[in-house]
Amino acid sequence: LCDRRQRQMCIRDSPRTTHPSGQFLHGEGVRRPGRTGFRRADRFRDDRHQRPAAPDAEAEGDGHHRRITTICGFRPRAAAGKNIVMYPILEKRLLAEGIWLMQVLAPRVAHSAQPGQFVIVRVDEHGERIPLTISDFDPAQGSVTIVTQAIGASTRKICSLDAGDAFADFAGPLGHPSEFVKMQPDELRKRRYLFVAGGVGTAPVYPQVKWLREHGVAADVIIGAKTRDMLIYTDAMRAVAENLYIATDDGSEGFKGLVTQVVEELVEKQGRHYDECVAIGPMVMMKFVALTTKKYGLKTTVSLNALMVDGTGMCGACRVTVGGRTRFTCVEGPEFDGHEVDFDEAMRRQGMYRTQEQRAAAIEAERAAGHQCKIGLDK
């Protein structure tokens, strides 16, 4: 025991050293050589409270568990003769005004991804961490598809990248997959789904409907947008959905009105039977879809794209109230029972940083115009 205490005191008093991989070695929390994660096994007896040890960060196409390096406050340096892994953009395509599709090379994420999960991306090491629901994935190609709408400073920065550029971080897949992924095939084929997609939320609906189609499950889809020009994924969705219904606010395509009116038309007037409704889109749209389906006793699942920082359940920025309990979207979601979500609270939290976001967008616009602040107001 004395020898152990003496050894610990020597380690604590000794200066920090750096492993060739760029990771600090210090005290009880020694990071294992060649790994981006670390475990404090001698501090926690319960394995459930330990952070997972990540794979080798220098492996080609690494992306799984990269979030560990960020929350620990350091990034692994490249070993001699090697570069830090980046995530190149294979394809970039404009879907609608301000909405871009990007196909990103991230083999480990692609091999592990399932419908309903998301990734957190960063343009560079100083960039904001942006959560984006996976819009498609191809394990054979090793690619993951994301769709981003240029709204604030960070999303505009993402959309400014071109094919051939690369993301510094592409962490995932995060969150739980859709509930139907875990169901038995025989039970699943007896069910019928209704999907309600709004705006950019149409993109993450696509892999879910596609997965169901591949497993012999019928699904009807409603897509809503302000105008015809803002509709995305219509052709791709038509190929995998049993029936596709389109609603626009101005009536430029499909039904003129709201998606909730289409839900009422199908369920109440046409007598369609559905076992579950899945709604993904703007928070206010999901709120009213849930209120509409509650009248019919139709189980409704919503996907919440809440504010996030680390994406591992440590910061609490993504917390929402579901059924009177506080839940973390990143590790317990992103899908929840729509009839139990406190949407009013979620929308208030979503608007917490709107002023800062507008200021950041204004600063970026001034920089793009060539303005240089000489008194530090653009910091």
Backbone torsions as a table, in degrees:
resi	resn	phi	psi	omega
1	LEU	NA	-42.0	179.4
2	CYS	-63.3	-41.5	179.6
3	ASP	-62.0	-39.3	-179.1
4	ARG	-65.7	-45.7	179.1
5	ARG	-61.5	-42.2	-179.3
6	GLN	-63.4	-40.7	179.7
7	ARG	-64.8	-40.7	179.3
8	GLN	-64.7	-39.6	178.8
9	MET	-64.2	-37.9	179.3
10	CYS	-65.4	-40.5	-179.8
11	ILE	-66.1	-43.0	-178.0
12	ARG	-65.1	-39.0	-176.0
13	ASP	-80.8	-15.3	-177.4
14	SER	-78.5	149.7	179.4
15	PRO	-66.5	155.4	178.9
16	ARG	-68.4	140.1	176.4
17	THR	-117.0	164.0	-177.2
18	THR	-121.2	129.1	175.8
19	HIS	-72.5	154.1	177.8
20	PRO	-54.5	-24.4	178.6
21	SER	-74.2	-8.1	178.8
22	GLY	98.1	4.8	-176.7
23	GLN	-99.4	142.6	-178.2
24	PHE	-76.7	140.3	175.0
25	LEU	-113.7	117.6	-174.4
26	HIS	-159.4	123.2	168.8
27	GLY	62.7	-153.0	-175.4
28	GLU	-69.2	-26.7	-177.5
29	GLY	-88.8	40.8	-177.2
30	VAL	-62.0	128.9	177.1
31	ARG	-83.8	132.1	-174.7
32	ARG	-68.1	137.4	-178.8
33	PRO	-56.5	133.7	175.8
34	GLY	81.4	9.2	179.9
35	ARG	-125.7	149.6	-179.8
36	THR	-91.1	-19.7	-179.6
37	GLY	-102.1	177.4	176.0
38	PHE	-153.6	157.7	-179.8
39	ARG	-127.4	133.7	175.9
40	ARG	-100.5	68.2	-172.3
41	ALA	-63.6	-30.8	-177.5
42	ASP	-81.8	-3.3	177.5
43	ARG	-101.6	-26.6	-177.3
44	PHE	-120.8	125.5	177.0
45	ARG	-84.0	-28.7	-177.3
46	ASP	-90.5	115.8	-176.9
47	ASP	-61.0	-22.2	-177.9
48	ARG	-66.4	-20.3	-177.0
49	HIS	-98.3	5.5	-179.2
50	GLN	-93.2	142.2	173.5
51	ARG	-73.5	139.6	-178.9
52	PRO	-69.8	143.6	174.8
53	ALA	-77.3	128.7	-173.8
54	ALA	-85.7	162.2	175.7
55	PRO	-68.2	173.1	179.6
56	ASP	-59.0	123.4	-176.8
57	ALA	-69.9	-16.6	-176.4
58	GLU	-93.2	1.5	178.2
59	ALA	-68.4	145.2	-177.3
60	GLU	-63.3	132.4	177.3
61	GLY	75.6	16.9	-177.4
62	ASP	-62.8	139.6	176.7
63	GLY	-159.0	-18.4	-176.5
64	HIS	-75.7	126.6	178.8
65	HIS	70.9	16.0	177.5
66	ARG	-63.3	-20.7	179.7
67	ARG	-60.3	-26.2	-180.0
68	ILE	-60.6	-39.5	-177.5
69	THR	-65.4	-33.7	-177.2
70	THR	-74.1	-44.6	-175.5
71	ILE	-71.4	-20.8	177.4
72	CYS	-83.7	-6.4	173.8
73	GLY	83.6	16.2	174.2
74	PHE	-144.4	160.3	176.8
75	ARG	-118.5	138.9	-179.7
76	PRO	-66.7	133.6	175.3
77	ARG	-81.3	156.4	179.7
78	ALA	-73.6	143.4	173.2
79	ALA	-72.1	168.7	-176.4
80	ALA	-56.7	126.4	176.7
81	GLY	81.4	5.2	-179.0
82	LYS	-122.0	151.9	177.5
83	ASN	-103.9	152.4	174.2
84	ILE	-65.1	136.5	-176.0
85	VAL	-65.4	131.2	174.4
86	MET	-117.8	172.2	-175.5
87	TYR	-123.3	93.9	-173.8
88	PRO	-70.3	148.5	176.5
89	ILE	-88.3	118.2	-178.2
90	LEU	-82.1	-35.2	-176.9
91	GLU	-149.3	143.6	175.1
92	LYS	-134.4	130.9	-176.4
93	ARG	-141.9	137.3	177.9
94	LEU	-82.1	123.0	179.5
95	LEU	-94.8	-40.2	177.9
96	ALA	-158.1	176.2	-177.6
97	GLU	-58.5	117.6	178.5
98	GLY	79.0	3.5	-178.6
99	ILE	-117.5	120.2	-175.1
100	TRP	-120.3	140.2	172.8
101	LEU	-101.1	134.7	177.3
102	MET	-131.6	132.3	174.7
103	GLN	-103.3	118.6	-171.4
104	VAL	-114.3	136.6	177.5
105	LEU	-79.5	108.8	178.8
106	ALA	-149.6	77.9	-171.3
107	PRO	-54.6	-43.7	-177.1
108	ARG	-68.6	-37.3	177.6
109	VAL	-66.7	-43.5	-179.0
110	ALA	-62.2	-38.9	-178.7
111	HIS	-71.8	-25.5	-176.9
112	SER	-100.7	-14.4	-172.6
113	ALA	-67.4	147.3	174.1
114	GLN	-137.6	158.9	-179.6
115	PRO	-56.1	138.1	178.0
116	GLY	97.7	-14.0	-177.9
117	GLN	-86.8	172.0	-177.4
118	PHE	-139.4	170.9	175.6
119	VAL	-126.5	162.0	172.1
120	ILE	-118.8	125.5	-175.4
121	VAL	-116.9	153.6	171.4
122	ARG	-136.1	135.0	179.8
123	VAL	-68.2	-44.4	178.3
124	ASP	-147.8	-179.4	-174.4
125	GLU	-68.0	-14.0	177.1
126	HIS	-102.0	0.3	-174.7
127	GLY	-78.6	162.0	176.6
128	GLU	-75.9	148.6	178.0
129	ARG	-84.8	116.3	-175.4
130	ILE	-112.0	118.9	176.4
131	PRO	-81.0	131.8	179.4
132	LEU	-135.2	126.8	178.8
133	THR	-68.9	139.2	-179.2
134	ILE	-66.7	127.2	-177.6
135	SER	-96.6	-17.6	174.6
136	ASP	-177.3	162.0	177.4
137	PHE	-153.2	147.3	-178.2
138	ASP	-133.0	96.4	-178.4
139	PRO	-60.1	-34.7	-178.7
140	ALA	-64.8	-42.4	179.4
141	GLN	-83.6	-20.7	-177.3
142	GLY	76.6	27.7	-176.2
143	SER	-115.6	152.5	176.8
144	VAL	-127.3	135.4	-179.2
145	THR	-103.1	132.4	175.4
146	ILE	-126.6	153.0	177.3
147	VAL	-125.4	129.1	-175.5
148	THR	-128.5	136.6	174.2
149	GLN	-105.0	127.5	-178.6
150	ALA	-75.9	101.4	-178.9
151	ILE	-118.3	-57.3	-179.0
152	GLY	-104.9	-171.8	-176.4
153	ALA	-63.1	-42.7	-176.2
154	SER	-72.3	-41.9	179.2
155	THR	-68.9	-32.0	175.2
156	ARG	-66.2	-35.6	178.4
157	LYS	-66.2	-39.8	176.8
158	ILE	-62.6	-47.0	-176.7
159	CYS	-69.4	-15.6	178.7
160	SER	-78.7	-15.2	178.0
161	LEU	-70.3	150.6	179.5
162	ASP	-118.9	168.6	174.8
163	ALA	-58.1	131.9	-175.0
164	GLY	103.0	-26.3	172.5
165	ASP	-75.0	174.0	-176.5
166	ALA	-142.8	151.7	173.0
167	PHE	-86.2	144.6	176.3
168	ALA	-73.4	-38.5	180.0
169	ASP	-133.1	142.8	177.3
170	PHE	-147.6	77.1	-170.5
171	ALA	-88.0	130.2	178.6
172	GLY	163.2	-174.1	-4.0
173	PRO	-74.7	143.5	-177.8
174	LEU	-114.1	160.8	178.7
175	GLY	78.0	174.7	178.5
176	HIS	-88.2	143.7	174.2
177	PRO	-69.9	169.1	179.0
178	SER	-58.4	147.2	-174.5
179	GLU	-60.0	-35.0	-175.7
180	PHE	-68.6	-17.7	178.8
181	VAL	-62.2	-30.7	-175.9
182	LYS	-90.4	-4.6	-176.2
183	MET	-77.8	154.1	177.2
184	GLN	-68.8	140.1	-176.9
185	PRO	-54.8	-42.3	-178.6
186	ASP	-64.6	-41.1	178.7
187	GLU	-68.9	-37.7	-177.1
188	LEU	-66.6	-38.9	-176.7
189	ARG	-67.9	-16.7	179.0
190	LYS	-83.9	-9.1	-174.7
191	ARG	-97.6	156.7	176.6
192	ARG	-129.1	132.8	-174.0
193	TYR	-113.3	147.7	171.7
194	LEU	-121.3	122.0	178.5
195	PHE	-107.0	135.3	176.6
196	VAL	-120.1	116.0	-176.2
197	ALA	-116.9	137.3	179.1
198	GLY	-128.2	126.4	176.2
199	GLY	59.2	-130.7	-179.2
200	VAL	-66.4	-19.4	176.9
201	GLY	-62.8	-12.0	176.8
202	THR	-64.9	-34.7	-176.9
203	ALA	-61.7	-49.6	178.8
204	PRO	-71.8	-15.1	174.9
205	VAL	-70.5	-35.1	-175.2
206	TYR	-54.7	-51.5	-179.0
207	PRO	-63.3	-27.0	178.6
208	GLN	-71.5	-46.7	179.0
209	VAL	-65.5	-39.1	178.1
210	LYS	-61.6	-44.1	179.6
211	TRP	-63.0	-43.5	178.7
212	LEU	-62.8	-42.5	178.2
213	ARG	-58.5	-43.8	179.7
214	GLU	-64.5	-21.9	-179.8
215	HIS	-105.8	17.5	173.2
216	GLY	73.6	29.0	-178.4
217	VAL	-113.0	129.6	-179.2
218	ALA	-80.7	141.2	178.7
219	ALA	-145.3	131.1	172.8
220	ASP	-95.5	146.8	-175.6
221	VAL	-129.9	134.2	172.2
222	ILE	-113.5	124.9	176.7
223	ILE	-112.9	128.8	179.1
224	GLY	-118.6	144.1	177.1
225	ALA	-155.8	164.9	179.7
226	LYS	-67.5	-46.8	-179.6
227	THR	-138.9	171.3	178.8
228	ARG	-59.6	-36.2	-177.2
229	ASP	-67.3	-17.9	-178.4
230	MET	-96.7	1.4	178.3
231	LEU	-75.3	137.4	177.5
232	ILE	-132.6	156.7	174.1
233	TYR	63.3	18.1	-176.4
234	THR	-65.9	-45.3	-179.5
235	ASP	-67.1	-43.8	179.6
236	ALA	-64.0	-39.6	-179.2
237	MET	-70.0	-36.5	179.4
238	ARG	-62.2	-29.6	-178.1
239	ALA	-75.2	-21.7	-176.4
240	VAL	-115.2	-16.7	-178.0
241	ALA	-87.3	151.1	174.3
242	GLU	-68.2	-49.3	175.7
243	ASN	-138.0	139.0	178.9
244	LEU	-117.9	128.2	178.3
245	TYR	-120.8	134.2	-178.4
246	ILE	-117.3	135.8	177.6
247	ALA	-130.7	130.5	176.0
248	THR	-125.4	147.4	-178.1
249	ASP	-62.0	-37.6	-176.5
250	ASP	-97.3	0.9	178.6
251	GLY	74.9	14.8	-179.2
252	SER	-68.0	-20.8	172.0
253	GLU	-152.7	138.4	178.0
254	GLY	68.9	-148.3	-177.6
255	PHE	-73.1	136.9	176.8
256	LYS	-90.2	110.6	-179.4
257	GLY	147.9	-159.6	-174.7
258	LEU	-96.6	158.2	178.6
259	VAL	-64.2	-30.2	179.2
260	THR	-64.9	-30.8	177.3
261	GLN	-69.4	-33.9	176.5
262	VAL	-69.0	-39.0	176.9
263	VAL	-59.7	-47.0	178.9
264	GLU	-61.5	-40.1	178.9
265	GLU	-61.6	-44.8	-177.1
266	LEU	-71.1	-46.0	-173.7
267	VAL	-80.5	-49.0	-172.5
268	GLU	-83.8	-47.6	-173.8
269	LYS	-86.5	-40.6	-179.6
270	GLN	-91.4	-9.3	176.8
271	GLY	68.7	26.6	178.3
272	ARG	-68.5	141.6	178.4
273	HIS	-107.4	129.9	175.8
274	TYR	-130.4	144.6	177.7
275	ASP	-87.3	-25.6	-179.5
276	GLU	-158.0	144.5	174.5
277	CYS	-113.1	135.6	177.1
278	VAL	-119.2	121.6	-177.6
279	ALA	-117.7	128.1	178.1
280	ILE	-137.1	124.6	-178.5
281	GLY	167.2	-157.6	177.4
282	PRO	-57.4	148.4	-176.2
283	MET	-56.7	-41.7	-177.6
284	VAL	-67.4	-34.7	177.2
285	MET	-65.1	-45.5	-179.8
286	MET	-63.5	-35.7	178.4
287	LYS	-59.8	-47.6	-175.8
288	PHE	-78.5	-25.5	171.5
289	VAL	-65.5	-43.3	178.7
290	ALA	-63.4	-39.5	177.8
291	LEU	-66.0	-35.5	179.6
292	THR	-69.8	-47.4	-177.4
293	THR	-70.4	-24.1	179.8
294	LYS	-63.8	-30.8	178.6
295	LYS	-63.2	-29.6	-177.2
296	TYR	-99.8	2.5	-178.6
297	GLY	65.7	28.7	-177.7
298	LEU	-92.5	117.5	178.9
299	LYS	-54.7	131.8	-175.6
300	THR	-131.4	127.5	177.8
301	THR	-110.3	134.7	178.0
302	VAL	-122.0	151.0	177.7
303	SER	-109.7	116.8	-174.9
304	LEU	-96.7	120.3	175.4
305	ASN	-98.7	74.0	-174.2
306	ALA	-80.7	170.9	173.2
307	LEU	-62.0	136.1	179.6
308	MET	-138.4	154.2	175.6
309	VAL	-120.8	-66.8	-176.7
310	ASP	-95.0	-29.2	178.7
311	GLY	78.5	13.0	-179.4
312	THR	-124.6	10.6	177.1
313	GLY	84.0	11.9	-176.1
314	MET	-93.5	-32.1	-172.4
315	CYS	-91.4	-29.2	179.7
316	GLY	81.3	6.9	-178.5
317	ALA	-67.0	-25.5	-175.5
318	CYS	-95.4	15.1	-174.3
319	ARG	-67.5	141.4	177.0
320	VAL	-136.3	159.8	177.5
321	THR	-100.6	120.8	-179.8
322	VAL	-128.3	117.1	-178.9
323	GLY	62.4	31.2	179.8
324	GLY	81.8	0.0	179.8
325	ARG	-114.5	148.0	176.7
326	THR	-80.8	125.7	179.3
327	ARG	-124.4	150.5	177.8
328	PHE	-100.2	119.7	-176.0
329	THR	-61.2	-38.7	-172.1
330	CYS	-68.5	-36.6	-176.1
331	VAL	-109.5	-20.2	178.6
332	GLU	-107.2	-9.5	-179.1
333	GLY	-117.1	-148.8	11.1
334	PRO	-84.5	-1.6	-176.3
335	GLU	-96.6	134.6	179.4
336	PHE	-138.8	168.1	175.3
337	ASP	-68.8	114.9	-176.0
338	GLY	-62.7	-25.7	-178.9
339	HIS	-77.8	-10.0	-178.0
340	GLU	-112.1	-7.7	-178.0
341	VAL	-76.4	135.0	173.9
342	ASP	-85.2	89.1	-175.2
343	PHE	-68.2	-34.1	-179.4
344	ASP	-62.4	-43.9	177.2
345	GLU	-65.0	-42.6	-179.0
346	ALA	-62.0	-39.5	179.6
347	MET	-70.0	-35.3	176.7
348	ARG	-64.2	-43.2	-179.9
349	ARG	-65.8	-35.8	-179.2
350	GLN	-64.0	-28.6	-178.6
351	GLY	-94.7	8.1	-176.3
352	MET	-60.2	-38.5	-173.2
353	TYR	-109.0	23.4	-177.3
354	ARG	-62.3	-40.5	-179.9
355	THR	-63.2	-44.5	178.7
356	GLN	-64.6	-37.3	-179.9
357	GLU	-66.6	-40.2	178.1
358	GLN	-65.2	-38.9	178.3
359	ARG	-65.0	-42.6	179.2
360	ALA	-62.7	-40.0	179.2
361	ALA	-64.6	-39.2	179.1
362	ALA	-65.7	-40.5	178.6
363	ILE	-63.9	-42.6	179.0
364	GLU	-63.0	-39.1	179.2
365	ALA	-64.3	-39.7	178.7
366	GLU	-66.9	-39.6	178.4
367	ARG	-64.5	-41.9	179.2
368	ALA	-62.2	-29.8	179.7
369	ALA	-83.0	-1.0	177.4
370	GLY	95.7	4.5	-178.8
371	HIS	-76.3	137.6	176.2
372	GLN	-122.7	115.5	179.1
373	CYS	-78.5	128.2	-176.7
374	LYS	-104.3	4.1	179.3
375	ILE	-120.2	11.4	172.3
376	GLY	81.6	17.6	-179.2
377	LEU	-78.7	-8.7	-179.6
378	ASP	-98.0	16.3	-179.6
379	LYS	-83.7	NA	NA
